[in-house]
Amino acid sequence: MDTRPTAASPMRIALLFRSYGPYHLARLDDLRLRASVLALEFSDFDGEYDWGVTEEKRTAGVISLSKRQEERMRSLQALDGWLKNFSPDVVAIPGYAEPFSLLAVCLCQGLGIPTVLMSDSHALNGQRNPIRDSLKRHFVSLFDAALVAGTPQTEYLARLGFPRCRISTGYDVVDNRHFARNSAQRRPILVPQASGSLHRPHFLCCSRLVEGKNLMFLIGAFRRYRDKAAEKGWDLTIAGDGPLYGIIARRVAELSLTEHVHLIGRKAYDELPALYASADALVFPSLSETWGLVVNEAMAAGLPVLVSKGVGCHPDLVQEGINGRVFDPANTAQLATLLYEIANTPNRQAMGDASLRIIRDWDLNRFSSGLIEAAVAAYSSRSHKKPRAAVAMAAALSYRASTRAADHTIRPK
């Protein structure tokens, strides 16, 4: 048996992401400490996130396969050329929902290169679609191993028939040191007032202002909390931007919360450590989230966290009553009560310390070690034949979606 990847000859991994941002670059840097890595991105532009890291990507040697998301077939040709030139042991591919991901795994099938599925999908919302699940079973069968985010993601992939012995965890992590760098000198936020700036304790929510993030629910719960806490109540700071900004601002005014809810807009990656250091607790109310990296960030900054049960990281990162609480994203009264409890507990510092302790196990090293473990599993099982029907189905669906993309701009997932 070929044993090419060894300690003396590190594994060669082609690492694909939709579009590299600061989080992906941090994972790439750590992975390169123990493997030879070809960094590839589907597109140099991400329709959801304006990362603003063009120079950082150039320095890291990230290769963009296309300049626009809709150039699917051209980017596939570029991928074919780079893989043949680099000759990787494995290719790590993000998910199976996007057409290019399915095309990429089919290309790897043709080239005889093992693949690792990188996924954070879960079934915490309890919704099941038999037809969709059947399709997903075919798609995941194309991969040789998987790197998933955590426990719910492992269970979901296993439920789709993927062998547990070839599933590793650690996909969704952040650079903990980046977010911890200001935690030792916690600074309260400066809230503008008519008579000057005033230091106030506050809850922090970092989120895009879009449907699904459940921010109107959060504002309603915060109104109930303020009614109970009265003048001793904390403020709420919402960092982020998006199409719902005007609607949220109007709702804040309607509930007479303008003085206590602060919409501070989007913050750049380098501004986030100071933002977390200014806060006293995180609240994250999303209806559904594959993982929720803002929870990692807040915990790395030493904050207690209040997290919706629809957020995929909560089974692994939130220990009830230890470093935070989990709530129903439809239960306004419950969240209002938890806001009051966090603001008034004498154990808040201990909860923040617990967040730091828990998140130490979810750092960049976990991503690198998990991906290499999955890569070894994929390489070892590379001779396994994939169901031809699954390959044909994936190729057909991918091609169909790609041809549609020639006429319509596809918003990336």
ABEGO torsion letter per residue (X at the ends): XBAABBAABBBBBBBBBABBBAAAAAAAAAAAAABBBBBBBABABBAABBAGAAAAAAAAGBBBABABAABAAAAAAAAAAAAAAAGBABBBBBEAABAAAAAAAAAAAAAGBBBBBBBABBAAAGBBBAAAAAAAAAAAAABABBBBABAAAAAAAAAAGBBAAABBBGABBBBAAAAAAAAABBBBBBBBBAAEBBBBBBBBBBBBBBBGAGAAAAAAAAAAAAAAAEAABBBBBBBEBEAAAAAAAAAAAAAGAAAABBBAEBBBAAAAAAAAAABABBBBABABBAAGAAAAAAAAAGBBBBBBAABAAAAAABBBGAAEBBBBAABAAAAAAAAAAAAABAAAAAAAAAAAAAAAABBAAAAAAAAAAAAAAAAAAAABBBBAAAAAAAAAAAAAAAAAAAABBBBBX
